[in-house]
Amino acid sequence: MEIDKRSWSVPHYLDACVAVKIFTNEEGTQEIQEYIRESSSFHFHLTGFAFYEVLSVLKRKWSNREISKAKYFQAVFVLQKYIEAEEITIDNDFQMTDAKVIVELRDIVERYNIDYSDALQIYAVINGKWKHSVQDCKTILVSADKKLVKASRDMGLRTWHFPKEPSPALN
């Protein structure tokens, strides 16, 4: 019987700002790439919404000539390869079209003055398939967004403010 390593790994939800750094060359790129490479017992997730944000940011970087067309194509290709290899999973457990989810997200948006995408990431960690973590394998929300970091910590989530803080221990 094959063991699914995702069932015992520490789940990490990446916000779009952090995920973009994986596929571009900017501050924090090397650190996040190395963290993923060395974190074989971890599993990385993007909400479906964050996935489309990543594509949008890459498009904007290309349109604004921050990256070349070749780098844009390469970034999207590498993102697809991470997904294909199941090193990054697109988490579509919660849809922005679900009225119940929208109402619950609105409460988070109003309380912390963050956007719906950020609220969805918090909501996914709190209510998603990884909500019942075992022992110290508590989900980590990885974010470069100061407001999202504050909101998630206020809600009791384990959060890595990337790249401003050292990475969590690689266990």
C-alpha positions as CSV (number, residue, x, y, z in Angstrom):
1,M,0.0,0.0,0.0
2,E,1.4,3.4,-1.0
3,I,1.4,6.1,1.7
4,D,0.2,9.5,0.7
5,K,2.9,11.9,2.1
6,R,0.3,14.7,2.1
7,S,-1.6,12.9,4.9
8,W,1.3,13.5,7.3
9,S,2.9,16.6,6.0
10,V,2.7,20.1,7.4
11,P,0.3,22.0,5.0
12,H,1.4,25.5,3.9
13,Y,-1.0,27.9,2.3
14,L,0.9,30.4,0.1
15,D,-0.5,33.8,-0.6
16,A,-0.2,35.0,-4.2
17,C,2.6,37.5,-3.3
18,V,4.8,34.6,-2.0
19,A,3.9,32.2,-4.8
20,V,4.9,34.8,-7.5
21,K,8.3,34.9,-5.9
22,I,8.8,31.2,-6.7
23,F,8.5,31.9,-10.4
24,T,10.2,35.3,-10.8
25,N,13.6,36.7,-9.8
26,E,13.0,39.2,-7.0
27,E,13.6,39.6,-3.2
28,G,12.8,36.4,-1.5
29,T,12.8,34.2,-4.6
30,Q,15.9,32.2,-3.6
31,E,14.7,31.7,0.0
32,I,11.3,30.4,-0.9
33,Q,12.6,28.1,-3.7
34,E,15.1,26.7,-1.2
35,Y,12.5,26.3,1.5
36,I,10.2,24.3,-0.9
37,R,13.1,22.2,-2.1
38,E,14.2,21.3,1.4
39,S,10.7,20.8,2.7
40,S,9.9,17.4,1.3
41,S,7.6,16.5,4.1
42,F,5.5,19.7,3.6
43,H,2.8,20.2,1.2
44,F,2.0,23.6,-0.4
45,H,-1.4,24.9,-1.3
46,L,-2.9,27.8,-3.2
47,T,-6.6,28.7,-3.0
48,G,-8.1,28.6,-6.4
49,F,-8.5,32.4,-6.1
50,A,-4.8,32.8,-5.2
51,F,-3.9,30.7,-8.2
52,Y,-5.6,33.1,-10.5
53,E,-4.1,36.0,-8.7
54,V,-0.6,34.5,-9.4
55,L,-1.4,34.3,-13.1
56,S,-2.7,37.9,-13.0
57,V,0.4,39.2,-11.3
58,L,2.7,37.4,-13.8
59,K,0.6,38.9,-16.6
60,R,1.0,42.4,-15.1
61,K,4.7,42.0,-14.6
62,W,5.0,41.0,-18.3
63,S,2.7,43.8,-19.5
64,N,4.7,46.3,-17.4
65,R,7.9,44.9,-18.8
66,E,9.2,43.9,-15.4
67,I,9.7,40.4,-16.9
68,S,10.2,39.4,-20.5
69,K,7.7,37.4,-22.6
70,A,10.1,34.4,-22.3
71,K,10.2,34.8,-18.5
72,Y,6.4,35.1,-18.4
73,F,6.0,31.8,-20.4
74,Q,8.7,30.1,-18.2
75,A,7.0,31.2,-15.0
76,V,3.6,29.8,-16.1
77,F,5.3,26.6,-17.3
78,V,7.1,26.1,-14.0
79,L,3.9,26.8,-12.0
80,Q,2.2,24.1,-14.0
81,K,5.1,21.7,-13.4
82,Y,4.8,22.3,-9.6
83,I,1.1,21.5,-9.8
84,E,1.6,18.5,-12.0
85,A,4.2,17.1,-9.6
86,E,1.8,17.8,-6.7
87,E,4.3,20.0,-5.0
88,I,1.7,22.7,-5.1
89,T,-2.0,21.9,-4.9
90,I,-4.8,24.2,-6.0
91,D,-7.4,24.1,-3.1
92,N,-10.9,24.7,-4.4
93,D,-12.7,23.5,-1.3
94,F,-14.4,26.9,-0.9
95,Q,-15.9,28.8,-3.8
96,M,-16.4,32.6,-3.9
97,T,-19.8,31.8,-5.5
98,D,-21.1,30.1,-2.3
99,A,-23.4,32.6,-0.5
100,K,-22.5,31.2,2.9
101,V,-18.8,31.5,2.3
102,I,-19.2,35.1,1.0
103,V,-21.1,36.1,4.2
104,E,-18.5,34.5,6.4
105,L,-15.7,36.1,4.4
106,R,-17.4,39.5,4.6
107,D,-17.1,39.3,8.4
108,I,-13.3,38.7,8.2
109,V,-12.9,41.5,5.5
110,E,-14.8,44.0,7.7
111,R,-13.1,42.9,11.0
112,Y,-9.5,43.1,9.6
113,N,-9.9,45.5,6.6
114,I,-8.4,42.9,4.2
115,D,-9.7,41.9,0.8
116,Y,-11.8,38.8,0.0
117,S,-8.9,36.9,-1.5
118,D,-6.9,37.2,1.8
119,A,-10.0,36.4,3.8
120,L,-10.5,33.3,1.7
121,Q,-7.0,32.1,2.6
122,I,-7.7,32.5,6.3
123,Y,-11.1,30.8,5.9
124,A,-9.5,27.9,4.0
125,V,-7.0,27.2,6.8
126,I,-9.7,27.5,9.5
127,N,-12.4,25.5,7.8
128,G,-10.6,23.3,5.2
129,K,-9.4,19.8,5.1
130,W,-6.4,20.6,7.2
131,K,-8.3,22.2,10.1
132,H,-7.8,19.1,12.3
133,S,-4.0,19.1,12.3
134,V,-2.2,16.5,14.4
135,Q,0.3,17.5,17.2
136,D,2.7,20.1,15.9
137,C,1.8,19.6,12.3
138,K,-0.3,22.8,12.4
139,T,-1.0,24.5,9.0
140,I,1.2,27.4,8.2
141,L,-0.1,30.4,6.2
142,V,2.9,31.9,4.3
143,S,2.3,35.6,3.5
144,A,4.2,38.7,2.4
145,D,1.1,40.8,3.2
146,K,1.4,42.6,6.5
147,K,-2.3,43.0,7.0
148,L,-3.0,39.3,6.2
149,V,-0.3,38.3,8.6
150,K,-1.8,40.4,11.4
151,A,-5.3,39.2,10.7
152,S,-4.3,35.5,10.5
153,R,-2.3,35.7,13.8
154,D,-5.2,37.5,15.5
155,M,-7.3,34.6,14.5
156,G,-4.8,32.2,16.1
157,L,-3.2,30.8,12.9
158,R,0.4,29.8,12.6
159,T,1.8,32.4,10.1
160,W,5.2,33.0,8.5
161,H,5.7,36.6,7.5
162,F,7.8,36.0,4.4
163,P,10.5,37.2,3.8
164,K,10.6,39.4,6.9
165,E,10.9,36.5,9.4
166,P,13.1,33.4,9.4
167,S,11.5,30.3,8.0
168,P,9.8,27.8,10.3
169,A,12.0,25.0,11.3
170,L,12.3,22.3,8.7
171,N,11.2,19.2,10.6
